[in-house]
Amino acid sequence: MDLGVRGDFPILEREWEGRPLIYLDSAATSQKPRAVIEAVAEHLEKHNANVHRGVYALAQEADAAYDGARRKVAEFVGADPKTTIFTKNVTEAINLVAYAWGRANVGEGDAVVITTMEHHANIVPWQMLCREKGSELRYLEVDEHGVLDPAGLDRELERGDVRLVAFTHVSNVLGTINPVAEMTARVRAAGAVSLVDGAQAVPHMPVDIGAVGADFYAWTGHKALGPTGIGVLHGRRELLQEMPPFLTGGDMIASVDFQSATWNELPYKFEAGTPPVAEAVGLGAAVDYLSTLGMERVRTHERELTWYMLKRLSEVPGLRVVGPPDAAGRGGLASFAIEGMHPHDVAELADRGGVCIRAGHHCAQPLMRRLGMSATARASVGIYNAPEDIDALVAALAAGRKVFGL
Ligand SMILES: Cc1ncc(COP(=O)(O)O)c(C=O)c1O
């Protein structure tokens, strides 16, 4: 239950009041290995120039670095580099689809279906689209274990008005791993388009874009050991070719006349302006690092650690974990409430024990309403965590309960 990689992460050498930093908030953002930090620094120190514009050798090095990073990122998830678009984050990737595909393909009387376990990034863009187009936004519900009812998807699709179904691969609150390949197949069979939010999946388990079968699959670099400021959208070629661009300006055009313009080839049609070059290089180094470790190993490690976390948390009196009861059906996180303590107090008291966990609505307020809660505390693991980190959390929670006289 220890991959022995903690030493690769310089930030984890920091200490608070003589105690090592214990980071259990990887679902919010991951820490960065030295290999990523050095790749970004080396790019900026030695290869920096703008991309797709220069004829000089240095500019060509920058081009090679950027397009090379795209190839690595695409290969990491079995996707085609030509249909792998760099964005700012997963939020921008989903907005790209909602604006470019959505505004051209969803109209009055159509429906968009999402689930009650979505992050706001996969809710608000669809609310905006549906309001603008006079379309209906409907939700698939989760049961008391935080699992979607497959019959609910069929019922929605049978209504015949669904244009798009968007759902998360892994819930950032419940941890639920959705059966994405089954769901995208049903959506496709009904003639609708699917979008999968892979923000909590790609960093933690093997993901093969072809096997998932989604029309659009989006994820975010900073949760996958990469820098902030870089996200990824994989799209089905035919759809990307037909859709209008999202942001417009430099680099995404083939030619510009006084009143009109034509679009560059894929993927550049969707990358307006100077792209996040150093960030892409950093993400390339991150997926290299993860590939060397092996994503099967990463998943096994995090599943075992989650099993241990669920077991240890169940020993804390008054603590209730939301989501699937066993580690096999969930990603590496546990959201929980402790009777008699507000989640923000739980996170603050954990911090006093040197343990970083998150508290709040986790950008999933509709789900919180369904759960009848305003907030939870959430502990989430990464490749650098070990059972001792969970033990430190449980010890901090026990100390916190004492502070509250529980
Ligand atoms: C499931 C899910 N979707 C989307 C996001 C948004 O990610 P970003 O802020 O990188 O766009 C997050 C981040 O917490 C997430 O967990």
The ligand as an SDF file (V2000), in Angstrom:
LIG
                    3D

 16 16  0  0  0  0  0  0  0  0999 V2000
  -15.5380   15.7120  -11.6160 C   0  0  0  0  0  0  0  0  0  0  0  0
  -14.9500   17.0760  -11.8310 C   0  0  0  0  0  0  0  0  0  0  0  0
  -15.2790   17.7670  -12.9190 N   0  0  0  0  0  0  0  0  0  0  0  0
  -14.7800   18.9900  -13.1670 C   0  0  0  0  0  0  0  0  0  0  0  0
  -13.8980   19.5840  -12.3000 C   0  0  0  0  0  0  0  0  0  0  0  0
  -13.3560   20.9440  -12.6160 C   0  0  0  0  0  0  0  0  0  0  0  0
  -11.9810   20.9010  -12.8750 O   0  0  0  0  0  0  0  0  0  0  0  0
  -11.2010   22.2060  -13.3820 P   0  0  0  0  0  0  0  0  0  0  0  0
  -11.4050   23.2200  -12.2970 O   0  0  0  0  0  0  0  0  0  0  0  0
   -9.7910   21.7810  -13.5400 O   0  0  0  0  0  0  0  0  0  0  0  0
  -11.8370   22.6270  -14.6780 O   0  0  0  0  0  0  0  0  0  0  0  0
  -13.5240   18.9160  -11.1430 C   0  0  0  0  0  0  0  0  0  0  0  0
  -12.6150   19.5570  -10.1610 C   0  0  0  0  0  0  0  0  0  0  0  0
  -12.7900   19.4700   -8.9820 O   0  0  0  0  0  0  0  0  0  0  0  0
  -14.0620   17.6230  -10.9040 C   0  0  0  0  0  0  0  0  0  0  0  0
  -13.7470   16.9400   -9.7920 O   0  0  0  0  0  0  0  0  0  0  0  0
  1  2  1  0
  2  3  1  0
  2 15  2  0
  3  4  2  0
  4  5  1  0
  5  6  1  0
  5 12  2  0
  6  7  1  0
  7  8  1  0
  8  9  2  0
  8 10  1  0
  8 11  1  0
 12 13  1  0
 12 15  1  0
 13 14  2  0
 15 16  1  0
M  END
$$$$
